[in-house]
Every structure is written in structure tokens, then in C-alpha cells.
Amino acid sequence: MNFKSSSKVNLGLQVLDQRPDGYHNLLTIFQELDFCDNISLEEITGGCEIYSTAAWLPTGPENTCRRAYGLLHNRFPDMPGVRIMIEKNIPAGAGLGGGSANAAAVLKGLNRLFHLGLSGENLEQIATEIGADVPFFIAGGTQVGAGIGEKLTPLDLAAAGRYLLVVPPIEINTARAYDDLKKHLNPRRKKINFTGFFQGRNTPWELFENDFERIVIPTHPEVGEIKKALQQGGAYYASLSGSGSTVFGIFDDEAAVRAVEAVFKNSNKTILARPVST
């Protein structure tokens, strides 16, 4: 069986406080994109074999797909083994959720392949054991994320348009970014009502920001320069995704987005994508 494993961007990201378990409470809007990895699953006698087109992808215990298989196998000990082939397109450390999406695709795929009968809610609960972003990718689309990202509220509207993703040749360590952000956290800070403000394309975007920009841009000024260029090139919204390093802009005009892409594609990885609606 073959599956698409989508990417995501964050439309606004507010980090509220650190929890006793070490995670952080946050508010964000996840937007699924059609830029994706491809995953194939094949039944084997036993165990979990993982192969990838990317030499940099770990295939050991830390691999999110292997963890997904292990969690389901613990619940269904008679479940057969599986061979997982991952065709990687989504870069690592870019804030696009590639590893999380792969895990969610494997959970959904194994559920179908082996007729496990798990509901979407069941899969989201299992996904939480793998990582904070994984539950979002079970249903995808456009969703408000709260808690550590696992408390999800689906939205009917997507932020329509053509998305230009610009991935500079830097990799942001998420754990380190959260550590640096701790110094700026204010537990009395007012929460942004993303659900109330979000109106798709007509959202008051001046109310949306990504808290990680205050950490990433001073260390990597090129990130700020990319964001500014996207805005000047006609993007109606531009932001860092997650903790970076991808900067994205949303455009209404195809000619404009192509012109801006041409500026960046020789020095940065560029990706054109569209939003996915459920």
C-alpha cells in the first residue's frame, strides 16, 4: 500500500509556558500542504524493516515510523511485520513536520493494511506518544493546536493561495530553540484567540506571529531577510514555520510567487505548494 505523507506550516505560533513534563503549552494553527513524502508499506513475516531514499534519515529506534509500528504491535501482538519504504522530499530540521507526518502516515497505513479497526480518535491518542505534532497529521487539513499541539480543533477554512517555502541552508535544533525561548516566556501574557480571528484568506494577519522569530532571526539574520523579501514580493502573509528554518509566504498571484521564487532558488531550497483541506 502506498501513502502520501504531507508537510505542514504554522499560521502563527504562541508559546505560553513550560509544563512539568518538559513540554511547552502552545497555540497555533496547523495548515497541511500538498508537498509530501511518499511511503509504501509491505507485509512481511515479522519485525519492522525501514528503508529510505535519504541517507541522513535514521532507521533505528529513534525513527518515528519504527516507533509507530512498535506502539501498534504492543497493542496488537499478532500483527504481522512490515517493510516501510520512505521516499523523502521534506527536509529535516525545517519546521515542516516531516518526521511527524511519516509517523502518522504509518499509523494510518498499518490500521488499513492490517484491518485493526482503530478510529481517528484512537490513532490521535497513540500519535501523542510519538510526538507533539503527530496527532495533527492523522486528520490534517486546517486545525487549531493547543496544549503541546495535541488538543486539536478543526477549522472549515484554509488560508487559500500559493505557498512559497524558502528553506535556507541552516538547520534549527528544536530543543535548543525552546531552551532559548524560555527566557522570553511570560505566563501572564494574553493568549491569541486564533479560532476567533481566523477567517481563511481574510484573516487579520497582523495579529499572527511566530514566537520563535525573536530567537531565530537575531541568530540567523538571513531568515528575517527572506521574510521581508516575501512580504515585499506580494505575500499577504509570511512567517517562520515551527521553530524554523523554513520561511513561507502565501500569495494570491501566480506570477508574483514565481518571480519571488526565482530570486531565492539559486541560494536556497524553494518549494511551491498548496493548502490541503479536509
C-alpha positions as CSV (number, residue, x, y, z in Angstrom):
1,M,0.0,0.0,0.0
2,N,1.2,3.5,-0.9
3,F,0.5,6.7,1.1
4,K,1.2,10.4,0.9
5,S,2.9,11.9,4.0
6,S,2.1,15.6,3.9
7,S,4.0,18.6,5.3
8,K,2.6,21.5,7.4
9,V,3.3,25.1,8.3
10,N,2.2,27.0,11.4
11,L,0.0,30.0,10.8
12,G,1.0,31.8,14.0
13,L,2.7,30.1,16.9
14,Q,2.5,31.3,20.5
15,V,4.5,29.5,23.2
16,L,2.8,30.0,26.5
17,D,4.7,28.2,29.3
18,Q,6.7,25.2,30.1
19,R,4.9,22.2,31.7
20,P,6.2,19.9,34.5
21,D,6.8,17.2,31.9
22,G,9.3,19.4,30.0
23,Y,7.0,20.1,27.1
24,H,5.6,23.6,26.4
25,N,1.9,24.7,26.1
26,L,1.3,26.5,22.8
27,L,-1.3,27.9,20.5
28,T,-1.0,27.6,16.7
29,I,-2.9,26.9,13.5
30,F,-1.6,23.9,11.6
31,Q,-2.0,24.1,7.9
32,E,-1.4,20.9,5.9
33,L,0.3,21.3,2.5
34,D,0.4,19.0,-0.6
35,F,4.2,19.0,-0.6
36,C,4.9,15.5,0.7
37,D,7.0,12.4,1.2
38,N,5.8,9.0,-0.2
39,I,5.6,5.9,2.0
40,S,4.9,2.4,1.0
41,L,4.1,-0.5,3.3
42,E,4.5,-4.2,2.6
43,E,3.6,-7.0,4.8
44,I,6.5,-9.3,5.9
45,T,6.7,-12.3,8.2
46,G,7.8,-10.4,11.3
47,G,9.5,-7.3,12.6
48,C,9.9,-3.8,11.1
49,E,12.3,-3.1,8.2
50,I,12.8,0.6,7.2
51,Y,14.4,1.8,4.0
52,S,14.8,5.4,2.8
53,T,15.9,7.4,-0.2
54,A,17.6,9.8,2.2
55,A,21.0,8.7,3.7
56,W,20.6,11.1,6.6
57,L,17.4,9.6,7.8
58,P,18.0,7.4,10.9
59,T,16.3,4.0,10.7
60,G,17.0,2.8,14.2
61,P,14.8,3.1,17.4
62,E,14.6,6.9,17.1
63,N,12.9,6.6,13.7
64,T,9.3,7.8,14.1
65,C,7.9,5.2,11.7
66,R,9.6,2.4,13.7
67,R,8.1,3.9,16.9
68,A,4.6,3.9,15.3
69,Y,5.0,0.3,14.4
70,G,6.1,-0.6,17.9
71,L,3.2,1.1,19.6
72,L,0.7,-0.7,17.4
73,H,2.5,-4.0,17.8
74,N,2.3,-3.6,21.6
75,R,-1.5,-3.3,21.3
76,F,-1.8,-6.0,18.6
77,P,0.9,-8.6,19.3
78,D,-0.3,-10.8,16.5
79,M,0.1,-8.1,13.9
80,P,2.4,-9.1,11.0
81,G,5.7,-7.4,10.3
82,V,6.1,-4.6,7.8
83,R,8.6,-3.3,5.4
84,I,8.5,0.5,5.2
85,M,10.0,2.4,2.3
86,I,10.2,6.2,2.7
87,E,10.8,8.4,-0.3
88,K,12.0,11.6,1.4
89,N,11.2,15.1,-0.1
90,I,10.6,17.1,3.1
91,P,13.9,18.4,4.5
92,A,15.0,17.7,8.1
93,G,15.0,20.5,10.7
94,A,12.9,22.8,8.6
95,G,9.7,23.2,10.7
96,L,7.6,21.3,8.2
97,G,6.8,18.3,10.3
98,G,8.3,15.6,8.0
99,G,9.1,13.1,10.7
100,S,5.8,13.6,12.5
101,A,3.9,13.2,9.2
102,N,5.7,10.0,8.4
103,A,4.7,8.5,11.8
104,A,1.1,9.5,11.3
105,A,1.1,8.0,7.7
106,V,2.4,4.7,9.1
107,L,-0.2,4.6,11.9
108,K,-3.0,5.2,9.4
109,G,-1.4,2.8,6.9
110,L,-0.9,-0.1,9.3
111,N,-4.5,0.4,10.5
112,R,-5.8,-0.1,7.0
113,L,-3.3,-2.7,5.9
114,F,-3.9,-5.0,8.8
115,H,-7.6,-4.0,9.4
116,L,-7.0,-3.0,13.0
117,G,-10.3,-1.1,13.3
118,L,-8.8,1.9,15.1
119,S,-10.8,5.2,14.9
120,G,-9.3,8.5,14.1
121,E,-9.5,9.4,17.8
122,N,-7.7,6.2,18.8
123,L,-5.0,7.0,16.3
124,E,-4.6,10.5,17.6
125,Q,-4.2,9.2,21.2
126,I,-1.5,6.8,20.0
127,A,0.2,9.5,18.0
128,T,0.6,11.7,21.1
129,E,3.0,9.0,22.4
130,I,5.3,9.7,19.4
131,G,5.5,13.4,19.2
132,A,3.6,16.7,19.7
133,D,2.8,17.3,16.0
134,V,1.9,13.7,15.1
135,P,-1.8,13.8,16.1
136,F,-2.4,16.7,13.7
137,F,-1.4,14.6,10.7
138,I,-4.0,11.9,11.5
139,A,-6.8,14.2,10.1
140,G,-4.7,17.0,8.7
141,G,-6.4,20.0,6.9
142,T,-6.5,23.2,9.0
143,Q,-6.6,22.8,12.7
144,V,-6.0,24.9,15.8
145,G,-3.5,23.2,18.1
146,A,-3.4,23.8,21.8
147,G,-1.7,22.0,24.8
148,I,1.5,20.6,23.3
149,G,-0.2,20.6,19.9
150,E,-2.4,17.5,20.6
151,K,-5.6,19.4,21.5
152,L,-7.0,19.9,18.1
153,T,-9.9,21.9,16.8
154,P,-10.7,21.5,13.0
155,L,-11.4,24.7,11.0
156,D,-13.6,24.9,7.9
157,L,-11.4,27.4,6.1
158,A,-7.9,27.1,4.8
159,A,-5.6,30.1,4.1
160,A,-6.0,29.9,0.4
161,G,-3.3,30.7,-2.1
162,R,0.0,29.6,-3.4
163,Y,2.6,28.8,-0.7
164,L,6.2,29.5,-1.4
165,L,8.5,27.8,1.1
166,V,12.1,29.0,1.3
167,V,14.5,26.7,3.2
168,P,17.8,28.3,3.8
169,P,20.9,26.1,4.2
170,I,20.7,26.1,8.0
171,E,19.2,23.6,10.5
172,I,17.5,24.8,13.7
173,N,17.7,22.5,16.7
174,T,14.1,22.5,18.1
175,A,15.1,21.6,21.7
176,R,17.7,24.4,21.8
177,A,15.3,26.8,20.3
178,Y,12.8,26.1,23.1
179,D,15.5,26.4,25.7
180,D,16.4,29.9,24.3
181,L,12.8,30.9,24.2
182,K,12.3,30.2,27.9
183,K,13.9,33.5,28.8
184,H,11.2,35.3,26.9
185,L,8.1,33.5,28.3
186,N,5.5,35.4,30.2
187,P,2.9,33.2,31.9
188,R,0.6,36.3,32.2
189,R,0.7,37.0,28.5
190,K,-2.6,37.2,26.8
191,K,-3.5,34.3,24.6
192,I,-4.3,35.0,21.0
193,N,-7.8,33.8,20.0
194,F,-6.7,32.1,16.8
195,T,-10.0,30.3,16.4
196,G,-12.0,33.6,16.6
197,F,-9.6,35.6,14.4
198,F,-9.0,33.1,11.7
199,Q,-11.1,33.7,8.6
200,G,-9.1,32.0,5.9
201,R,-7.7,34.4,3.3
202,N,-9.4,37.3,5.1
203,T,-7.8,36.8,8.5
204,P,-6.4,39.9,10.2
205,W,-2.8,38.6,9.7
206,E,-1.2,41.5,11.7
207,L,-2.5,39.6,14.8
208,F,-0.5,36.5,13.9
209,E,3.2,36.0,14.7
210,N,5.6,33.1,15.5
211,D,7.3,33.5,18.8
212,F,10.4,31.6,17.5
213,E,11.2,34.5,15.2
214,R,12.5,36.5,18.2
215,I,15.1,33.7,18.8
216,V,15.9,32.6,15.2
217,I,16.2,35.9,13.4
218,P,18.9,37.5,15.7
219,T,21.0,34.4,15.3
220,H,20.2,33.9,11.6
221,P,19.6,37.3,10.0
222,E,19.0,35.7,6.6
223,V,15.7,34.3,8.0
224,G,14.5,37.9,8.6
225,E,15.7,39.0,5.2
226,I,13.8,36.1,3.5
227,K,10.6,37.0,5.4
228,K,10.9,40.7,4.4
229,A,11.5,39.8,0.7
230,L,8.4,37.6,0.7
231,Q,6.3,40.4,2.0
232,Q,7.7,42.9,-0.4
233,G,7.2,40.5,-3.2
234,G,3.5,40.3,-2.6
235,A,2.8,37.7,0.0
236,Y,-0.3,38.5,2.1
237,Y,1.2,36.6,5.0
238,A,4.8,35.5,5.7
239,S,6.2,33.7,8.7
240,L,8.7,31.2,10.1
241,S,7.2,27.7,10.3
242,G,7.6,26.0,13.7
243,S,11.0,26.7,15.1
244,G,12.4,27.0,11.6
245,S,14.3,27.1,9.4
246,T,11.6,27.3,6.7
247,V,10.1,30.7,5.9
248,F,6.9,30.7,3.9
249,G,4.8,33.3,2.1
250,I,1.2,33.0,0.9
251,F,0.5,34.6,-2.4
252,D,-2.7,35.3,-4.4
253,D,-0.9,35.9,-7.7
254,E,0.9,33.1,-9.5
255,A,3.2,35.4,-11.4
256,A,4.3,37.1,-8.2
257,V,5.1,33.9,-6.4
258,R,7.1,32.7,-9.4
259,A,9.1,35.9,-9.5
260,V,9.9,35.7,-5.9
261,E,10.9,32.1,-6.2
262,A,13.3,33.0,-8.9
263,V,15.1,35.3,-6.6
264,F,15.7,32.6,-4.0
265,K,16.1,29.3,-5.8
266,N,19.8,29.6,-6.6
267,S,20.8,30.1,-3.0
268,N,18.0,28.3,-1.0
269,K,15.8,25.3,-1.5
270,T,12.4,26.5,-2.7
271,I,9.1,24.7,-2.7
272,L,5.8,25.7,-4.2
273,A,2.7,24.1,-2.5
274,R,-1.0,24.5,-2.0
275,P,-3.0,24.0,1.2
276,V,-4.9,20.8,1.8
277,S,-8.5,20.9,3.1
278,T,-10.3,18.1,4.8
